[in-house]
Amino acid sequence: MKVSVLGGGHGCFAAAIDMLEKGHDVTWWRRDAVASARLRELGELNVKDWRGTRRVPVGDARGAIRLVDELGIAVRDARLIVIPLPSTTHESLAQQLAPLLMDGQVVYLPPGTFGSYVFAKAMADAGNRARVAFAETGTLPYLVRRHGENDVVISAYATRLPTGVLPAAAADWAFPVLREGYPSVEPIEDALSGALMNAGPVIHPPLIMMNAGPLEHFEAWDIHNEGTQASIRRVTNALDAERIAVREALGYGAPHFPLADHYASDGDEWMYGRGAHGKLTDSGDWREKIDLKSHRYMLEDTRLGLSLIVSVGRWAGVPTPVAQGLLSIASAVSDRDLYREGRTLENLGLASLSREAMRELLTRGLA
């Protein structure tokens, strides 16, 4: 299967490697043409994961990841287009991609923060009537960090990827394509259900806000290791309970993938399987400098992710006081109104929809 990977972040490196090693024909487009040229010059990626270390070729040879500089060439004839980028990139990339999409393509946003609607709306606004499915899940399929220009460490791979599709009516033909790329995909009701599986807005805002002092004091701090204490876990659990209450109010069924399962040694398996939190902290890759005004945990998971939960909660009549409180504190810390800037139903133009109209949109799409 031809797979196109879009973007230059940590997850994009892992996705290109993973898709090639699964036997797919992989094209990789990055906005940064200079960085792409440097990777071509290096000719390979050095990969370390649970299987050991190895080299993955990058270039024009058969069996290599093919870097391309033109977005249209990258996505032409691709069955699966994987965009493992922060949600902050969606609006601009959606407009670039909208006129290029073709019948039968599946665009996968892992995770999406309801980015599936952003991409579908951009396509509709561009007048492109091709039959395309947009899908999103609750997490990046990889715990991954880069160590240098072409050194990639993948600490864990997702074992369960709850995924919703927009339009949901495309599920019958979209999920076989998704599963060919990601066998761990698990179908759920629709794209909004997928958006409300996103773990980032639940795990990261409490960790950065409740570790704000150490983050500003120390040169580097691991919010997942010494930063994850019992009091913070209690806040995370309360925040996650609000997310689940919003899901239930909208009629979405279990499993809701509660974040507590990520830390547990028994019970239901979470998205990264057993022991994932230990792998994350043992790697040391998340001991980093986090600027509370510019880091993606603030601008993506808090500004976009928490605002979506609060907004959908308001629309559904479900109180979300912990989410709202964290969002308000984060707004004060960052000196900006994060809800006003957020990915809310208001800003998406959907807040006035009735329940029935929302279901129709999620099922039939924007056509």
C-alpha positions in Angstrom: 0.0 0.0 0.0 1.2 3.5 -0.7 1.4 5.5 2.5 2.2 9.2 2.7 3.6 10.7 6.0 3.3 14.4 6.4 5.3 16.5 8.8 8.7 16.6 10.5 8.0 16.0 14.1 9.1 13.1 16.3 6.0 11.1 15.5 6.5 11.7 11.8 10.0 10.1 11.9 8.5 7.1 13.8 5.5 6.8 11.4 7.8 6.8 8.3 10.0 4.1 9.8 7.1 2.0 11.0 5.2 2.1 7.7 8.3 1.2 5.7 9.1 -1.7 8.0 5.6 -3.0 7.6 6.3 -3.3 3.9 4.5 -0.2 2.6 5.6 2.1 -0.1 6.3 5.3 1.9 6.6 8.9 0.7 7.5 11.5 3.3 6.9 15.3 2.9 8.2 17.9 5.3 7.5 21.6 5.2 11.2 22.2 5.9 12.9 21.5 2.6 16.4 22.2 4.0 15.9 19.5 6.7 14.7 17.1 4.1 17.8 17.8 1.9 20.0 17.1 4.9 18.2 13.7 5.6 18.7 12.8 1.9 22.4 13.6 2.3 22.6 11.4 5.4 20.8 8.6 3.6 19.6 6.7 6.6 17.8 6.8 10.0 19.4 5.1 13.0 16.6 3.5 14.9 16.5 2.0 18.4 13.5 0.3 19.9 12.6 -3.0 21.7 14.0 -5.0 18.8 17.4 -3.4 19.1 19.2 -1.0 16.8 19.2 -0.8 13.0 19.5 1.5 10.0 16.5 2.4 7.8 17.4 3.8 4.4 16.2 7.2 3.2 16.4 8.1 -0.5 15.3 7.1 -4.0 16.4 3.5 -3.9 13.8 0.7 -3.8 12.8 -0.2 -0.2 13.8 3.2 1.2 11.7 6.1 2.7 11.3 8.5 -0.2 11.5 12.2 0.8 9.6 14.5 -1.6 9.5 18.3 -1.5 6.1 18.8 -3.2 3.0 18.0 -1.2 1.0 17.0 -4.3 3.6 14.4 -5.3 3.7 13.1 -1.7 0.0 12.4 -1.5 -0.8 11.4 -5.1 -2.2 7.9 -5.3 -1.6 7.3 -1.5 -4.3 5.2 0.1 -3.4 6.2 3.6 -2.1 9.7 4.5 -0.7 9.8 8.1 -0.4 13.2 9.8 1.2 12.6 13.3 1.6 16.4 13.9 0.5 18.7 16.7 -3.0 20.0 16.2 -1.5 23.5 16.0 -0.5 22.7 12.5 -3.9 21.6 11.2 -5.5 24.8 9.9 -2.6 25.7 7.6 -1.9 22.1 6.4 -5.6 21.4 5.9 -5.8 24.3 3.4 -2.7 23.1 1.5 -4.0 19.5 1.4 -7.7 20.2 0.6 -7.5 20.6 -3.2 -5.1 17.6 -3.5 -7.1 14.8 -2.0 -8.5 12.1 -4.2 -11.2 9.4 -4.1 -10.6 6.5 -1.7 -8.0 8.2 0.4 -8.0 8.0 4.2 -6.4 10.8 6.2 -5.3 9.7 9.7 -4.7 12.2 12.5 -3.1 10.4 15.5 -4.3 12.2 17.6 -6.7 14.7 16.2 -8.4 17.0 18.7 -11.3 17.0 16.2 -8.9 17.9 13.5 -10.9 15.6 11.2 -13.5 18.3 11.0 -10.9 21.0 10.3 -9.6 19.0 7.3 -13.0 18.0 6.1 -14.2 21.6 6.3 -11.1 22.8 4.4 -11.8 20.3 1.7 -15.4 21.3 1.4 -14.5 25.0 1.3 -12.0 24.2 -1.5 -14.8 22.6 -3.6 -13.2 19.2 -3.6 -16.0 16.6 -3.7 -13.7 13.5 -3.7 -14.7 10.6 -1.5 -12.2 10.9 1.4 -12.4 9.7 5.0 -10.8 11.6 7.9 -9.9 9.5 11.0 -8.5 10.3 14.4 -7.5 8.4 17.5 -6.6 9.1 21.1 -2.8 9.2 21.0 0.3 9.2 18.9 1.0 5.6 18.0 4.6 5.9 19.3 6.4 7.1 22.4 9.3 8.6 20.4 12.1 11.1 20.6 14.9 12.1 18.3 18.5 12.2 19.4 20.3 14.2 16.8 19.6 14.7 13.1 18.8 11.1 12.2 18.8 9.1 15.5 15.4 8.0 16.6 14.4 6.2 19.8 11.0 4.6 19.9 10.2 3.6 23.5 6.8 2.0 22.9 4.3 1.3 20.2 0.5 1.7 20.7 -1.2 -1.7 21.1 -4.8 -0.2 21.0 -5.8 2.8 18.9 -9.5 3.7 19.4 -10.4 5.4 16.1 -13.4 7.4 14.8 -14.0 8.3 11.1 -15.6 11.4 9.5 -18.0 10.7 7.9 -18.9 7.7 10.0 -20.8 6.3 7.0 -17.3 5.7 5.4 -16.3 3.3 8.1 -16.8 0.1 6.0 -14.2 1.1 3.4 -12.0 3.3 5.6 -11.2 0.9 8.4 -9.6 -1.8 6.2 -7.2 0.8 4.9 -6.4 2.0 8.4 -5.9 -1.5 9.7 -3.5 -2.3 6.8 -1.3 0.5 8.2 -2.1 0.1 11.9 -3.5 -3.3 12.9 -4.1 -2.1 16.4 -6.9 0.3 15.2 -10.2 -0.3 17.1 -13.3 1.2 15.5 -15.4 3.6 17.6 -18.6 5.5 16.9 -17.4 8.6 15.0 -14.7 11.3 14.8 -16.0 13.3 17.8 -15.8 10.1 19.8 -12.2 9.8 18.6 -11.5 13.4 19.6 -12.8 12.7 23.1 -10.4 9.8 23.4 -7.4 12.2 23.2 -5.2 11.6 26.2 -3.0 14.7 25.8 -5.5 17.2 27.2 -6.0 14.9 30.3 -2.4 14.0 31.1 -0.4 17.1 30.2 -2.3 20.2 31.6 -2.3 19.0 35.2 1.4 18.0 34.9 2.6 21.3 33.6 0.4 23.5 35.8 1.0 21.6 39.0 4.8 21.4 38.2 5.0 25.1 37.1 7.5 26.0 39.9 10.0 23.2 39.1 9.6 23.8 35.4 10.6 27.4 35.7 13.3 26.8 38.3 15.2 23.9 37.0 17.1 23.7 33.6 15.2 20.4 32.9 12.4 18.6 34.7 10.6 15.3 34.0 6.9 15.8 34.5 6.3 12.1 34.0 8.8 10.9 36.6 9.3 13.0 39.7 6.6 15.3 38.5 3.8 12.7 38.7 2.8 12.6 42.3 -0.3 11.3 44.1 -2.0 14.7 44.4 -1.5 15.4 40.6 -2.8 11.9 39.8 -6.0 12.7 41.8 -6.5 15.9 39.7 -5.8 13.9 36.5 -8.4 11.3 37.5 -11.0 14.0 38.2 -10.3 15.7 34.9 -10.6 12.3 33.1 -13.9 11.7 34.8 -15.2 14.9 33.3 -14.0 13.7 29.8 -15.8 10.4 30.3 -19.0 12.2 31.6 -19.0 14.3 28.4 -18.6 11.1 26.3 -21.4 9.3 28.1 -23.8 12.4 27.8 -23.3 12.2 24.0 -24.1 8.5 24.0 -20.6 7.1 23.4 -20.1 3.7 24.9 -17.3 2.0 26.8 -14.4 1.4 26.7 -13.6 5.0 27.4 -9.8 4.2 27.9 -9.5 5.9 31.3 -6.0 7.3 31.8 -5.7 5.5 35.1 -5.2 2.3 33.1 -2.0 3.8 31.6 -0.5 3.7 35.1 -2.0 0.4 36.3 -0.3 -3.0 36.3 -3.6 -4.9 35.9 -7.1 -4.3 34.6 -7.9 -3.1 31.1 -5.0 -2.6 28.8 -4.5 1.1 27.8 -3.4 2.4 24.4 0.3 1.6 24.9 -0.2 -1.7 26.6 1.3 -2.8 30.0 4.2 -1.0 31.6 4.1 1.9 29.2 4.5 4.6 31.9 7.6 2.8 33.2 9.1 2.7 29.7 8.4 6.4 29.3 10.1 7.4 32.6 13.0 4.8 32.3 14.0 6.2 28.9 14.8 9.7 30.3 13.7 11.2 27.0 11.1 13.4 28.7 13.5 15.2 31.0 13.3 18.5 29.2 13.0 22.2 29.3 9.3 23.2 29.1 8.5 26.8 28.5 5.0 27.4 29.9 4.2 30.1 27.3 5.3 28.2 24.1 5.5 24.5 24.7 2.9 22.3 22.8 1.6 21.0 26.1 0.3 24.5 26.6 -0.5 25.6 23.1 -1.9 22.2 21.9 -3.1 20.1 24.8 -4.3 22.9 26.9 -5.4 25.7 24.4 -6.9 23.3 21.9 -7.6 20.1 23.8 -8.9 21.3 27.1 -11.0 24.0 25.3 -12.6 21.3 23.2 -13.6 19.3 26.3 -15.0 22.4 28.0 -16.8 23.5 24.9 -18.4 20.1 24.2 -19.3 19.8 27.8 -21.1 23.2 27.7 -22.9 22.1 24.5 -24.0 18.8 26.1 -24.9 20.3 29.4 -22.1 18.6 31.4 -20.1 20.6 34.0 -16.3 20.4 33.6 -15.0 22.5 36.5 -11.6 20.9 36.7 -11.0 21.3 32.9 -12.3 24.9 33.1 -10.1 25.6 36.2 -7.0 24.3 34.6 -7.7 26.3 31.4 -8.3 29.5 33.4 -5.0 29.0 35.4 -3.1 28.2 32.1 -4.6 31.4 30.6 -3.2 33.5 33.4 0.2 31.7 33.2 0.5 32.2 29.5 -1.0 35.7 29.4 -3.6 34.8 26.8 -7.3 33.7 26.7 -6.8 30.1 25.8 -10.6 29.3 25.5 -11.1 32.2 23.1 -8.3 30.9 21.0 -9.2 27.3 21.4 -10.7 24.6 19.2 -14.2 25.1 20.5 -17.5 24.3 18.9 -18.0 28.1 18.9 -14.9 28.7 16.9 -15.6 25.7 14.6 -19.1 27.2 13.9 -20.9 24.1 15.4 -22.1 25.4 18.7 -25.6 26.1 17.4 -26.2 22.6 16.1 -28.9 20.5 17.7 -28.0 16.9 18.8 -29.7 15.6 15.7 -27.9 17.9 13.4 -24.5 17.0 15.0 -25.2 13.3 14.5 -26.1 13.9 10.9 -22.8 15.9 10.4 -20.7 13.2 12.0 -22.4 10.4 10.1 -22.7 12.0 6.6 -19.9 14.6 6.6 -20.0 18.0 5.0 -21.2 16.9 1.5 
